[in-house]
């Protein structure tokens, strides 16, 4: 079947004139659609969803709204506009022209970076596939599907790079991206967090706030790459990633707002009373923050990493916003890390700055996470409630890096395994917490109606009212 490429796959990579790439994508596209229909959002493939579609990279075309059935969504391939005479911004090749083709010596490393990034995109769609059946409103259902189709487009973005620049190996890797499945015991997704089921909306909002923000920082690091097509692909992906974090931040904010309303109505902050009224109490919310934030810490990798140093030296993956730093080469620079000294002590270890790249990116991420936390705390303070949501230490609950296997409290103080076990139920979601949250998850699909555990949003999407029919169910 001949495809009108500009129509079917909106793109700015001259797809209509590249026969080899067309053939590769013609072969891949039906497999992608089969995957979407079997492992994408369950029960809503025939629904008309009010979605944003990118049709070009300019301000006018990158957000075109309209009702569309998800299998008919136009997943496009877009790179940010090429910067004339762009030069390498960091590492040993600093100042030389960027690469338009893949250098032979970096082929394996670049392919690995692209595959790892690409693997997270369909993974999150698989993790979230059943959420529609317990949506708190049509507004939230539409936001879930917007996140899902954009993760699908981000998969297309990485598959384009594999097909266009990595030959037969790239085509094989693109197929593999559809063969690994989240949580599959035999063929799981590459990164651990992406094999965790996301089967309630509190977890979904935490995931889009914390885990998609990790994605933002990985994309920002790759957007600095000397391999120009990868850098430009990631720059455009970042414009869409912002919406995912907006869904997370406002979702958690609305849960807090509803809890505060219930506390005011009942004149109590007793968690049991708040649960009886069908809302989510703040201490429970804090435990979910502790769980999801700490699980994201490992996604950045170890505090000391020779791989990260190699990627930086070679110009493959930089620091987010590299242009804002003074030293782009970091030949003789060092970085101080706090590491465990013994069972319950800490010490400072100075390491070459290039080896601490993961930690630098993690610290930038933590600072960014604080922005939403500050907004949530402002809501709580304004309501006159004495409670503050905090982010746990980056040492808490680690399975990667020097803190792996060491127990700390949420403030990062080293403690014994016994002390950790004794306090675990205060710090992390318990089985009872999860059962309670699940008990709230009842589908609400009448336009304008909201589940009782979440407040309505301040405004609708694309200037539409909150009670607009964002998803037409068939």
Secondary structure, 3 states (H helix, E strand, C coil): CCCCHHHHCCECCCHHHCHHHHHHHHHHHHHHHHHHHHHCCCCCCCCEEEEEECCCCCCCCCCEEEEEEHHHCCCCECCCCCCCCCECCCCCCCCCECECCCCHHHHHHHHHHHHHHHHHHHHHHHHCCCHHHHCCCHHHHHHHHHHHHHHHHHHHHHHHHHHHHCHHHHHHHHHHHHHCCCCCCCCCCCCHHHHCCCCCHHHHHHHHHHHHHHHHHHHHHHCCCCEHHHHHHHHHHHHHHHHHHHHHHHHHHHHHHHHHHHHHHHCCCCHHHHHHCCCCCHHHHHHHHHHHHHHHHHHHCCCCCHHHHHHHHHCCCCCCCHHHCCCCCCCCCEEEEEEECCCCCEEEEEEEHHHHHHHHHHHHHHHHHHHHHHHHHHHHHHCCCCCCCCCCCCCCCCCCCCCCCCCECCCCCECCHHHHHHHHHHHCCCHHHHHHHHHHCCCCCCCCCCCCCCCCCCCCCCCCCCCCCCEECC
